[in-house]
Amino acid sequence: IGLLGLLYVAVRLFQVSSFGPQLTDVHFSVVPFLLSIALAAGWQLTYAPYASDYSRYLPRDTKFGSAWFGPFAGSVLGATISMTLGV
């Protein structure tokens, strides 16, 4: 249900918004940039305990890549899509 909602928001966003003026704005400010980096890092760091707690219950013969990619994909891809739509 969450994916359907996110997909709906993305489609509606691109239907009603024009991104041309925003793409031509080349003004850069250090403070908002560092704030966005801090927010993204905080988002990822708060997810780490869940990933490490989950990996503790896996069988010993589970490959490192399998145990690493699942939490990585859930955290990084989910956060990237959500934050990009939020921008």
Secondary structure, DSSP 8 states (H G I E B T S, - for coil): -HHHHHHHHHHHHHHH---HHHHH-----HHHHHHHHHHHHHHHHHHHHHHHHHHTTS-TT--HHHHHHHHHIIIIIHHHHHHHHH-
